[in-house]
Every structure is written in structure tokens, then in C-alpha cells.
Amino acid sequence: MTQADELRASVQHSMDLDARDSLAGWRQQFTLAGDEIYLDGNSLGPMPRCVPAALETTLRSHWQNDLIRSWNDHGWIDLPITLGEKIAPLLGAAPGQVVCTDSTSINLFKVLHVAMQIQGWKGSILSEADNFPTDLYMAENLRAVAPRGALAFERVASEDLAEAIDGSVSVLLLSHVNFRTGALHDLVDLTARAHQAGALVIWDLSHSAGVMNIELDACQVDFAVGCGYKFLNGGPGAPGYIYVAERHQNSARQPLWGWMGHAEPFQFAPRYEPAPGIKRYLTGTPAILSMVALDAALAVFDDLDLTLARQKSKQLGEHLKDLITVSGVPLKLLSPSDAEARGSQVSFTHHCAYGVVQALIELGVIGDFRAPNIIRFGLNPLFNSFQDIERAVVLLKQVFDEGRHLERRFDERKPVT
Ligand SMILES: *Cc1c(COP(=O)(O)O)cnc(C)c1O
């Protein structure tokens, strides 16, 4: 086949895949500009259509008119719990184990501390050297509050993890999907290995919840945290969430004693008494506007079969990978080439990666760059189509054909890449 024939065949193939896509209708629920191809839903999810009306009601009616009565009358005070219950099914968690609060970093600090308390502060925390930096920072500096200020924190390469899980490990802290490479850990296997070695597990689900099935209860995961603003589409800076398996909930106190985690906040008691259950993981006053946005955004997951979402996500990834190969653009695949071993993201490397991403953005294809040379394309099966992928690769080829990525103005990097 000539390249033109190959291109025509792949256009037809993309159209066929879209025609058979049972999730195609989901895109209507998002406010995406028609001509833009958004491949960054793993970093900031787009806004679901129902969000502005929910915020408008909260602003104009609840905050403006009902003022402080809204804490009771509009359920503001319960939002961390009601939102937790909405997120729970996405994680395979039975009720009473998830709460929505704070940022992932802060939530991680709470569960790391609790996991180490349960383990008597003995043994080490084990993580992956290439874990998301905030996870590494939080684990490393947990020693600031560890008894005697001592804490062993081991980091190993991903491929050495299984072997490193031995009797010396107390807590295994991992991100389900690697933010750089998109590599997906085997949560079932690693959780079982950790338990066998006597360790507790903490999974960071920031890059996996919302685009694949997760079975925290069935796998007997101990703790999990994750983001509200990535695949959950809760908006910039949306609060994150914490999962604590019921069996651990009353065995330790999380370290950030705040009044919202108190058994009776409105007794204003001078002494801290933690609430029973998951509620003790709260600390301060919930950010209501952010929570209302996330609450509305989660409606997107009503009636969604996550098995179908995962299936389409894998197909989108394969499509992108295949078309990039066909196009001949000089990007090197960084993600695992097996779709089963990837999250909902495909990453590539190129020595001018920043320029490539910026040139693509100017052409309406939004991906992102991670230092030093990584191009990330996030794939969201709820709004990305196969023709999106097709067009993105055509525009990528245009960038290289015209040398757009080499323009000098891309030499300087913006603060957020
Ligand atoms: C995005 C992300 C975070 C972000 O944490 P914040 O406290 O919300 O900034 C943490 N961990 C992982 C794995 C992430 O991908």
C-alpha cells in the first residue's frame, strides 16, 4: 500500500470504530470545543455540562440567599461523606469507607501515618523510585513525625518491586498507573504479595479511578487515595478522596486532628475525640464550591459500565500507537506496548518533546509534556473518539513535516508544562 492508501484505510477504520462505540454518546455530557482534541483528561478533566448550573444554584440561591442555613438545609456539612459514597462504587468499595476531602498529598500523609502506626513504626515503607514526586516526598518526610525521627524508606525500580516485598517491609505505597509512562501495576498481585509479607498497602489511584474497574474491597486493599480533578473531572484543585478498609478504621487516629474529624464537632470540646469510622479522616471545613462542582461532575458516571470504559480506553491507546507507527513521525513509545499493561495514557519520548507538545497545542491537540523529554497523551473513553486520535496524528505529522516544533519561541518553558 502507498502511504496515501494506508491513510485512507485508517480514516475509514477510525470511522468504523466510532460507529461501533457504545460510549460515543457520553461526549455530549462534556463542554468540549468542537474543533479541539483534548488528550489531557488525565491531568485536568474537562467540565461536564451539568457543573455550571449546580455551581450557579449554590452561589445564587444557597450562599447568597440561604447563607449559613445551607450547611444544614442544603447538606453542605455532609458533602465529604455523600461525595465519598458516590466515589466508592468507582473504586469497588462498599459504603462507609470513602471520604472526599483535602488534596491527595495531604490524604496520603494521613494514611501513611496511620499505616505505620498500625505497624508499630517498625519496618520500612517501600515504593517505586519513579512514583509521583508528591508521594515520594510525603513518605520521605514522614520521618519528621515518626517516633525517634527514624523511618526507613526504600525505593526500587518498578521491575524490582515484587522481589523487594519481603518481611522488612511494613507499608507498600504505590501509584496504580505511573504518571510518566502510563504503566499499570498489577494491583491484585502486588496487594497479595504485600499481605503475604505482612505489609499493608496504600494505592494512589489518581491516574486510574474513573477509567477502569478497581476492586479495592475484593482485593482487601488497606488504604487508597486519589485525585478529584483528573479522570473524575471535578475541576481545577477539586478535593481528593481517601479509602480506609473498614477493618482499619477504628484502630488508629489519623495525625491531623481537626474539628471536622471530631466525634461531635459542634460540642466544641477542648479535647479531641475522633469520630468513629471513615469520618475521622476529615480535618477542617470542606471547600463547598469545589465539592459542589465535583458532586455534579460525578453524574457522568451514573449508568456507566467501567468494563466498557476500560475496553474502549485500551482500543484508543492501540489506535494511537498504530497510527503513530503508520505516520512515520519519529516518536519513541515510552508506555508499555501491551494495552493490558497500560493505564489510560500513552507516552512517547522525543528530544524536542516540549516543542512538539506546544506546536500541537497551537493546532488544537492538547496533550502535555513531562521533563525531560516525555510527550503524554491522556485518553478518556468518555469523550475521546477514534477520529479524535486520527486527527491528532494527522496534525502531529504536520508538526514534523513543517518543523513547527523547532520554533525558537518554544525554547522557553511555561510554568505548567
Ligand atoms: C496528580 C497526582 C497527585 C496530585 O496530588 P495533589 O495533592 O492533588 O496535588 C498525587 N499523586 C499522583 C499519583 C498523581 O497523579
Ligand as a Chemical Component Dictionary entry (heavy atoms), coordinates in Angstrom:
data_LIG
# 
_chem_comp.id                   LIG 
_chem_comp.type                 NON-POLYMER 
_chem_comp.pdbx_formal_charge   0 
_chem_comp.three_letter_code    LIG 
# 
loop_
_chem_comp_atom.comp_id 
_chem_comp_atom.atom_id 
_chem_comp_atom.alt_atom_id 
_chem_comp_atom.type_symbol 
_chem_comp_atom.charge 
_chem_comp_atom.model_Cartn_x 
_chem_comp_atom.model_Cartn_y 
_chem_comp_atom.model_Cartn_z 
_chem_comp_atom.pdbx_ordinal 
LIG C1 C1 C 0 -1.919 14.116 40.282 1  
LIG C2 C2 C 0 -1.350 13.245 41.319 2  
LIG C3 C3 C 0 -1.237 13.686 42.642 3  
LIG C4 C4 C 0 -1.594 15.103 42.974 4  
LIG O1 O1 O 0 -1.691 15.371 44.315 5  
LIG P1 P1 P 0 -2.314 16.747 44.799 6  
LIG O2 O2 O 0 -2.068 16.771 46.228 7  
LIG O3 O3 O 0 -3.766 16.739 44.417 8  
LIG O4 O4 O 0 -1.633 17.864 44.072 9  
LIG C5 C5 C 0 -0.757 12.786 43.588 10 
LIG N1 N1 N 0 -0.401 11.530 43.236 11 
LIG C6 C6 C 0 -0.493 11.091 41.965 12 
LIG C7 C7 C 0 -0.101 9.701  41.630 13 
LIG C8 C8 C 0 -0.947 11.940 40.970 14 
LIG O5 O5 O 0 -1.015 11.519 39.712 15 
# 
loop_
_chem_comp_bond.comp_id 
_chem_comp_bond.atom_id_1 
_chem_comp_bond.atom_id_2 
_chem_comp_bond.value_order 
_chem_comp_bond.pdbx_ordinal 
LIG C1 C2 SING 1  
LIG C2 C3 SING 2  
LIG C2 C8 DOUB 3  
LIG C3 C4 SING 4  
LIG C3 C5 DOUB 5  
LIG C4 O1 SING 6  
LIG O1 P1 SING 7  
LIG P1 O2 DOUB 8  
LIG P1 O3 SING 9  
LIG P1 O4 SING 10 
LIG C5 N1 SING 11 
LIG N1 C6 DOUB 12 
LIG C6 C7 SING 13 
LIG C6 C8 SING 14 
LIG C8 O5 SING 15 
# 
